[in-house]
């Protein structure tokens, strides 16, 4: 991967290690847990399995990974500088998960 591309219109993209971003965004308690999930092949970046925790990710990338009993789908909005409080961490991504269905899942409830 070369940083001095031949196309001057393509500026180098700012990236961060995948495991570090998952930890900073507070999806995992430790970077080690995030790295273990990546190396097991359980994290996808833009639909492709990520093989290394050191893989660079940046704004616009879509991540798919298991968390607890759910599959999370998020789009990276920002990289962040630190592992801050939850409200700060939530600003690093857009949650693309479909909203949970209320009730039996047969449409929206009606008032009678």
N, C-alpha and C positions, 0 to 999 in steps of 0.2 A: 504494500500500500504506500504510494508516494504522496508526500504532502505538497510538493511543487508540481501541481497538475499542468497540463498543456493548455487547458481552457482557462483564460483569465477571468471569465464570468463566474466560474465556480470557486467560491471562497471556501477555505477549509471549514468544516463543520465542527463546532465545539461538542466534545463528547465526554462522557464519564463512564467509568467501569460499571457494568451491569449490576454486580453485587453491591457496589457502593450506592448506586442510585436507589435500588430496592430498599436498602437499609435507611438511607436518608429520607425516603418517602414514607418511612415507618410501616412498611409491609411486613418486616421481619425484625425481631428483637436484636439480632446480631448480624454482622456481615457474614460470619461463618455459616449461619443458617441459610442466608440468601445464596452464598457461594455453593453450598451443598446441593440446594435445589437445582441450581443452574447446571452443575456438573453431572447431575443425574438425568439431565435432558428434559426437565419438567417445565422449562421456561422457553417461550417462543417470542422472538422479536420479529415483528412484521410477518408473522405466519411461519417463520423458519425456526427450527430448534436452535437454541444457543448452546454451543458446545463448551464455551469457556466463560468463567466468571469475569475474566478481564475484557470481555467483548465491550467495545465502546457503544454507548447509546446516546441519543440526543433528542432534542425537541422534534416532535412529529412521529417518533417511533411508537408503535403500538406493541404493548407487552401482554402476553397471555400466560397465566400461571395459576396453580392451585394455592388457595389460602384457606386453611381449615376445611370445611365441607363445601366450599364454593370455588368456582373458577373465576378469577378476576381478569378483566380486560380493561386496560387503561392506556391512554395516549399521553406520552410525556409532553408537558408544556414547558417545563424549565428544569435545569439541572440542580440548582441549589448550591449553597456554599457550605452548609453544615446540616447536622441532624437536629432540627429545631423542634418546637412544639407541634402538636398535631395540626392546628389550623395553618401553620406555615407549611407543613409537609403536604397538606391537601392541595395547596396552591401549585404543587409541582406536577400535577396530573389532572386529566379529565377522566372521570369514571365512565366507561363505555358499557358497563353491565346493564342489561335490560332491567327496568324497575320490577321489583317483586310484585306478583299478583296478589291482590287482597282477596280473601274468601276462597272460593272453589276454583277460581281461574276461568270462570265462564263469563267474563266481561265485568264491567263495573257494577257495583251494587246500586240498587235503585231505592229511592225513598218512597214509602207508601203512605 
